[in-house]
Amino acid sequence: MRHIVWPVLLVLAGPAFAQAPHITPKGDPSVRNDTIYRLAVNPADHPNEAYIYLLDDGVVRLEADGRGTRTYRQVVQILNREAAEQWGEQSFSYVSGRERLTLNWVRVVRPSGAVISAQPSHEQETVAPVAQEAPVYSDVRVRRISIGGIAPGTLLDYSYTVETLKPVMPGDFETSWRITTGRLTRRSRYIIDAPAALDVRIKETNLRFRRRTSEVGGRRVYVWATSEVPKLEREPFAADSNGIDQFITVAGPRTWADVARWYSQLARDRYVTTPALDSSLASLVGPARTLEDSLRLVHRWVAQDFRYVSLSLGIGGFQPRLPAAVLQARYGDCKDKATLFITLAQRMGLKAYPVLLASSGGIERDVPSAHAFDHMIAAVERPAGYLFLDLTSELTPLGSLPPAEQGEFGLVVHPDGHGEEVTFPTDSTPVNRDASTLEGELSPDGVFSGRYVHVATGDQQYSLRRTFATAMGPDERERLTRTVANLVFPGASGDSLELFDGRDLSAQPRVAFVVRGAQVTSQSGTSDILTLPLHNYGAVKALAAELEGLGPRKYPIDVAAVAGPHVEEALLTLNLPPGWRATLPPNVTARSAFGTYTAEYAQDGRALRIARRLVGRKGVEPPDRIGELIAWLKDMGKDDVRYLVLQRQK
């Protein structure tokens, strides 16, 4: 009958559901501790669990002006040593000046309720780490605690409250709650207490139970309570959008238009030029022959020559500094750099605007709130539409955006205060390309000499750009040449290394070098065995076996997580000694909703040609297509060719 304990508690609480419980350091009058502690499980029944939640509780009080409190409590049963180490150190953050943090209680108890530790053994409050780099940007404070007495078999019971004293945007709030925590959760409760007249936006996703609503004294209380929420085992390639994870999002009655008007008021006097700024701009664009040239120069200058301080938009404040201050300091956060660029672009006669977005994407478009944003980029009006520029991404060429931002939601803020909802463009699959080519000659004694070329574009370029973003001296180039030659063929030497400047955003990401003296064959009787220097996809057979062993699929499949919307190509062209023939494996073609893979093996005269190509896709497929994914991986795995047999013809 344990599964009905929590609903019974709710009924017994009676008046507590007409209004939210008032939780203080003295406790929560709506929850009996001993009732929760008695929910402790037998660790032997959960051998694969590090810990479970006996209680996951949130009580939020909202006001129409955006003020309010958020009180969270968790009772965690520690099942092994790793969990004890994990939970022994905790931290809580808040924004000083806008919020107040109260640590209601932290105690370690036995399932019987006997207290082992009634308070943290050590407590310290510090500024957020980034503030040491640029303290003017951050007002986030972090309270860290060390908790003594935690060991397998004990319970950690803690509660804290964050009070919003001054909302970022008046009348705006956003809060969310996950019912499926990723762990067994024996009791889950979430309460929202808001003015009855307030039009609260509530979005429920995949809920398996109904909320309860009551109203008294001009307040409306929403309650979500359930029990025995099972642990959900995450599956490979699980899509974020699914019918399984249960969560709730609550926001105020604001619209995206309200958010745009609010930000435009904050930034309306920020786009100010000065003689120093004009002088820098004139010097910068002096060599430019066209407006497009000028735009590229300004983009590169702001993106690369002004140090980026990593701060979320809502943490350090939404209002950008004046461009003159950024110019003098030579550093800024996302909104500072975007504002500097917009000011310069407007000075050149272009129409440019700030764009609000989430740096990692995933904004819920139907739940508008300023809290959804933690990043800012710029948009420039061009004849073909908006040109979006992330001035914090120093290695992203003009005309593209970092991969995490592509296809996501953004809010363009116009000078008159109106907002424009946009979806950022995405690079096409062919643009996202990684291609390597190896051409050369094989001597009769099995030594290879030839040339290697590697080119990457789109979202595949960043690894190359980061590698070569720093200038190299002669010694470093020599070491690099040896290293990359050995990556192609162990024991090889290299020369004639051709590099590019990773910070030159107009340069093609390309590396080339000559490979010499590579022993690539070994003899086996009368045959020579050639080791192929190409990426082998045979390992996907193990992945197919893993997926088969997981049993029936629950989660939809994120196609982009399988191979991704990009192209991988590898080509080997090798001139064999006269009279030599290769024993060729069959060609492989594997096509599915998840991508296309081809492997081709051919010999024309002396020329041996081997080509492998993988083209990924994106989208979401239902769970019942897992069999097709497994079959596709198995078909790819048939090309598990690491060596070729070469016959010397008499």
QUISUL-V979448 format. One record per residue. N is the residue number from 1. RES is the residue in one letter. SS is DSSP state (helix for helix, strand for strand, loop for the rest). PHI is phi as a letter, one per 30 degrees, with the letter a starting at -180 (999 if undefined). Layout:
N;RES;SS;PHI
N;RES;SS;PHI
This chain:
1;M;loop;999
2;R;helix;e
3;H;helix;d
4;I;helix;c
5;V;helix;d
6;W;helix;d
7;P;helix;e
8;V;helix;d
9;L;helix;e
10;L;helix;d
11;V;helix;d
12;L;helix;d
13;A;helix;d
14;G;helix;h
15;P;helix;e
16;A;helix;d
17;F;helix;c
18;A;loop;d
19;Q;loop;b
20;A;loop;d
21;P;loop;d
22;H;loop;c
23;I;loop;c
24;T;strand;b
25;P;loop;e
26;K;loop;d
27;G;strand;k
28;D;loop;c
29;P;loop;d
30;S;loop;c
31;V;loop;b
32;R;loop;d
33;N;helix;e
34;D;helix;d
35;T;helix;d
36;I;helix;d
37;Y;helix;d
38;R;loop;d
39;L;loop;d
40;A;loop;e
41;V;loop;c
42;N;loop;d
43;P;helix;e
44;A;helix;d
45;D;helix;d
46;H;loop;b
47;P;loop;d
48;N;loop;c
49;E;loop;c
50;A;loop;d
51;Y;strand;a
52;I;strand;b
53;Y;strand;c
54;L;strand;d
55;L;strand;b
56;D;strand;b
57;D;strand;b
58;G;strand;b
59;V;strand;b
60;V;strand;b
61;R;strand;c
62;L;strand;c
63;E;loop;b
64;A;loop;d
65;D;loop;d
66;G;loop;j
67;R;loop;d
68;G;strand;l
69;T;strand;b
70;R;strand;b
71;T;strand;c
72;Y;strand;b
73;R;strand;b
74;Q;strand;b
75;V;strand;c
76;V;strand;c
77;Q;strand;c
78;I;strand;d
79;L;loop;c
80;N;loop;b
81;R;helix;d
82;E;helix;d
83;A;helix;d
84;A;helix;d
85;E;helix;d
86;Q;helix;d
87;W;helix;d
88;G;loop;d
89;E;strand;b
90;Q;strand;b
91;S;strand;b
92;F;strand;b
93;S;strand;c
94;Y;strand;a
95;V;strand;c
96;S;strand;d
97;G;loop;j
98;R;loop;c
99;E;strand;b
100;R;strand;b
101;L;strand;c
102;T;strand;b
103;L;strand;d
104;N;strand;d
105;W;strand;a
106;V;strand;b
107;R;strand;b
108;V;strand;c
109;V;strand;b
110;R;loop;c
111;P;loop;e
112;S;loop;d
113;G;loop;j
114;A;loop;d
115;V;strand;d
116;I;strand;c
117;S;strand;b
118;A;loop;c
119;Q;loop;a
120;P;loop;d
121;S;loop;d
122;H;strand;a
123;E;strand;b
124;Q;strand;b
125;E;strand;c
126;T;strand;b
127;V;strand;d
128;A;loop;d
129;P;helix;e
130;V;helix;d
131;A;helix;d
132;Q;helix;d
133;E;loop;d
134;A;loop;a
135;P;helix;d
136;V;helix;d
137;Y;helix;d
138;S;loop;b
139;D;loop;c
140;V;strand;d
141;R;strand;c
142;V;strand;b
143;R;strand;c
144;R;strand;c
145;I;strand;b
146;S;strand;c
147;I;loop;c
148;G;loop;c
149;G;loop;i
150;I;loop;d
151;A;loop;a
152;P;loop;e
153;G;loop;j
154;T;loop;c
155;L;strand;c
156;L;strand;c
157;D;strand;b
158;Y;strand;b
159;S;strand;b
160;Y;strand;b
161;T;strand;b
162;V;strand;c
163;E;strand;c
164;T;strand;d
165;L;loop;c
166;K;loop;b
167;P;loop;d
168;V;loop;e
169;M;loop;b
170;P;loop;e
171;G;loop;i
172;D;loop;c
173;F;loop;a
174;E;strand;a
175;T;strand;b
176;S;strand;b
177;W;strand;b
178;R;strand;c
179;I;loop;d
180;T;loop;d
181;T;loop;c
182;G;loop;j
183;R;loop;b
184;L;loop;e
185;T;strand;b
186;R;strand;d
187;R;strand;b
188;S;strand;b
189;R;strand;b
190;Y;strand;b
191;I;strand;b
192;I;strand;c
193;D;strand;c
194;A;strand;b
195;P;strand;e
196;A;loop;d
197;A;loop;d
198;L;loop;d
199;D;loop;d
200;V;loop;d
201;R;strand;d
202;I;strand;b
203;K;strand;b
204;E;strand;c
205;T;strand;b
206;N;loop;i
207;L;loop;d
208;R;loop;c
209;F;loop;b
210;R;loop;c
211;R;loop;d
212;R;strand;c
213;T;strand;b
214;S;strand;b
215;E;strand;b
216;V;strand;a
217;G;loop;h
218;G;loop;i
219;R;strand;c
220;R;strand;c
221;V;strand;c
222;Y;strand;c
223;V;strand;b
224;W;strand;c
225;A;strand;b
226;T;strand;a
227;S;strand;b
228;E;strand;h
229;V;strand;d
230;P;loop;d
231;K;loop;d
232;L;loop;c
233;E;loop;d
234;R;loop;d
235;E;loop;c
236;P;loop;e
237;F;loop;i
238;A;strand;d
239;A;loop;d
240;D;loop;d
241;S;loop;d
242;N;loop;b
243;G;loop;c
244;I;loop;c
245;D;loop;d
246;Q;loop;c
247;F;strand;a
248;I;strand;b
249;T;strand;b
250;V;strand;b
251;A;strand;b
252;G;loop;d
253;P;loop;d
254;R;loop;d
255;T;loop;c
256;W;helix;d
257;A;helix;d
258;D;helix;d
259;V;helix;d
260;A;helix;d
261;R;helix;d
262;W;helix;d
263;Y;helix;d
264;S;helix;d
265;Q;helix;d
266;L;helix;d
267;A;helix;c
268;R;loop;d
269;D;loop;c
270;R;loop;c
271;Y;loop;d
272;V;loop;c
273;T;loop;c
274;T;loop;b
275;P;helix;e
276;A;helix;d
277;L;helix;d
278;D;helix;d
279;S;helix;d
280;S;helix;d
281;L;helix;d
282;A;helix;d
283;S;helix;d
284;L;helix;d
285;V;helix;c
286;G;loop;e
287;P;loop;d
288;A;loop;d
289;R;loop;c
290;T;loop;b
291;L;helix;d
292;E;helix;d
293;D;helix;d
294;S;helix;d
295;L;helix;d
296;R;helix;d
297;L;helix;d
298;V;helix;d
299;H;helix;e
300;R;helix;d
301;W;helix;d
302;V;helix;d
303;A;helix;d
304;Q;helix;c
305;D;helix;c
306;F;loop;c
307;R;strand;d
308;Y;strand;c
309;V;loop;c
310;S;loop;d
311;L;loop;b
312;S;loop;d
313;L;loop;d
314;G;loop;d
315;I;loop;d
316;G;loop;d
317;G;loop;j
318;F;loop;d
319;Q;loop;d
320;P;loop;d
321;R;loop;d
322;L;loop;d
323;P;helix;e
324;A;helix;d
325;A;helix;d
326;V;helix;d
327;L;helix;d
328;Q;helix;d
329;A;helix;d
330;R;loop;i
331;Y;strand;a
332;G;strand;a
333;D;loop;c
334;C;helix;d
335;K;helix;d
336;D;helix;d
337;K;helix;d
338;A;helix;d
339;T;helix;d
340;L;helix;d
341;F;helix;d
342;I;helix;d
343;T;helix;d
344;L;helix;d
345;A;helix;d
346;Q;helix;d
347;R;helix;d
348;M;loop;d
349;G;loop;j
350;L;loop;c
351;K;loop;c
352;A;strand;b
353;Y;strand;b
354;P;strand;d
355;V;strand;b
356;L;strand;c
357;L;strand;a
358;A;loop;c
359;S;loop;d
360;S;loop;c
361;G;loop;i
362;G;loop;i
363;I;loop;d
364;E;loop;d
365;R;loop;d
366;D;loop;d
367;V;loop;b
368;P;loop;d
369;S;loop;a
370;A;helix;d
371;H;helix;d
372;A;helix;d
373;F;loop;c
374;D;loop;b
375;H;strand;a
376;M;strand;b
377;I;strand;b
378;A;strand;b
379;A;strand;b
380;V;strand;c
381;E;strand;d
382;R;strand;b
383;P;loop;e
384;A;loop;c
385;G;strand;k
386;Y;strand;d
387;L;strand;c
388;F;strand;c
389;L;strand;b
390;D;loop;c
391;L;loop;d
392;T;loop;c
393;S;loop;c
394;E;loop;d
395;L;loop;c
396;T;loop;c
397;P;loop;d
398;L;loop;e
399;G;loop;j
400;S;loop;b
401;L;loop;b
402;P;loop;e
403;P;helix;e
404;A;helix;d
405;E;helix;c
406;Q;loop;d
407;G;loop;i
408;E;loop;c
409;F;strand;d
410;G;strand;b
411;L;strand;b
412;V;strand;d
413;V;strand;c
414;H;loop;d
415;P;loop;e
416;D;loop;d
417;G;loop;j
418;H;loop;d
419;G;strand;c
420;E;strand;b
421;E;strand;d
422;V;strand;b
423;T;strand;c
424;F;loop;d
425;P;loop;d
426;T;loop;b
427;D;loop;d
428;S;loop;d
429;T;helix;e
430;P;helix;d
431;V;helix;d
432;N;loop;d
433;R;strand;b
434;D;strand;b
435;A;strand;b
436;S;strand;b
437;T;strand;b
438;L;strand;b
439;E;strand;b
440;G;strand;l
441;E;strand;c
442;L;strand;c
443;S;loop;d
444;P;loop;e
445;D;loop;c
446;G;loop;i
447;V;strand;c
448;F;strand;c
449;S;strand;b
450;G;strand;a
451;R;strand;b
452;Y;strand;c
453;V;strand;b
454;H;strand;b
455;V;strand;b
456;A;strand;b
457;T;loop;b
458;G;helix;h
459;D;helix;d
460;Q;helix;c
461;Q;loop;d
462;Y;helix;d
463;S;helix;d
464;L;helix;d
465;R;helix;d
466;R;helix;d
467;T;helix;d
468;F;loop;c
469;A;loop;d
470;T;loop;c
471;A;loop;d
472;M;loop;c
473;G;loop;d
474;P;helix;e
475;D;helix;d
476;E;helix;d
477;R;helix;d
478;E;helix;d
479;R;helix;d
480;L;helix;d
481;T;helix;d
482;R;helix;d
483;T;helix;d
484;V;helix;d
485;A;helix;d
486;N;helix;d
487;L;helix;d
488;V;helix;d
489;F;loop;b
490;P;loop;e
491;G;loop;i
492;A;loop;d
493;S;strand;c
494;G;strand;b
495;D;strand;a
496;S;strand;h
497;L;strand;d
498;E;strand;c
499;L;loop;c
500;F;loop;b
501;D;loop;d
502;G;loop;d
503;R;loop;d
504;D;loop;d
505;L;loop;d
506;S;loop;c
507;A;loop;d
508;Q;loop;d
509;P;loop;d
510;R;strand;b
511;V;strand;b
512;A;strand;b
513;F;strand;a
514;V;strand;c
515;V;strand;c
516;R;strand;b
517;G;strand;i
518;A;strand;c
519;Q;strand;d
520;V;loop;c
521;T;strand;b
522;S;strand;b
523;Q;strand;d
524;S;strand;b
525;G;loop;i
526;T;loop;c
527;S;strand;c
528;D;strand;c
529;I;strand;c
530;L;strand;c
531;T;strand;d
532;L;loop;d
533;P;loop;c
534;L;loop;c
535;H;loop;d
536;N;loop;c
537;Y;loop;c
538;G;loop;d
539;A;loop;d
540;V;helix;d
541;K;helix;d
542;A;helix;d
543;L;helix;d
544;A;helix;d
545;A;helix;d
546;E;helix;d
547;L;helix;d
548;E;helix;d
549;G;loop;d
550;L;loop;d
551;G;loop;i
552;P;loop;e
553;R;loop;d
554;K;loop;c
555;Y;loop;d
556;P;loop;e
557;I;strand;c
558;D;strand;d
559;V;helix;d
560;A;helix;d
561;A;helix;d
562;V;helix;d
563;A;loop;b
564;G;loop;j
565;P;loop;d
566;H;loop;b
567;V;strand;c
568;E;strand;c
569;E;strand;b
570;A;strand;b
571;L;strand;b
572;L;strand;c
573;T;strand;c
574;L;strand;b
575;N;strand;d
576;L;loop;d
577;P;loop;d
578;P;loop;e
579;G;loop;i
580;W;strand;d
581;R;strand;b
582;A;strand;c
583;T;strand;d
584;L;loop;c
585;P;loop;d
586;P;loop;d
587;N;loop;d
588;V;strand;b
589;T;strand;b
590;A;strand;b
591;R;strand;b
592;S;strand;a
593;A;loop;d
594;F;loop;c
595;G;strand;k
596;T;strand;b
597;Y;strand;b
598;T;strand;b
599;A;strand;b
600;E;strand;b
601;Y;strand;b
602;A;strand;a
603;Q;strand;b
604;D;strand;b
605;G;loop;i
606;R;loop;d
607;A;strand;d
608;L;strand;c
609;R;strand;b
610;I;strand;b
611;A;strand;b
612;R;strand;b
613;R;strand;b
614;L;strand;b
615;V;strand;c
616;G;strand;d
617;R;loop;b
618;K;loop;b
619;G;loop;k
620;V;strand;b
621;E;strand;c
622;P;loop;d
623;P;helix;e
624;D;helix;d
625;R;helix;c
626;I;helix;d
627;G;helix;d
628;E;helix;d
629;L;helix;d
630;I;helix;d
631;A;helix;d
632;W;helix;d
633;L;helix;d
634;K;helix;d
635;D;helix;d
636;M;helix;d
637;G;helix;d
638;K;loop;d
639;D;loop;d
640;D;loop;c
641;V;loop;c
642;R;loop;c
643;Y;strand;b
644;L;strand;b
645;V;strand;c
646;L;strand;c
647;Q;strand;c
648;R;strand;d
649;Q;loop;d
650;K;loop;d
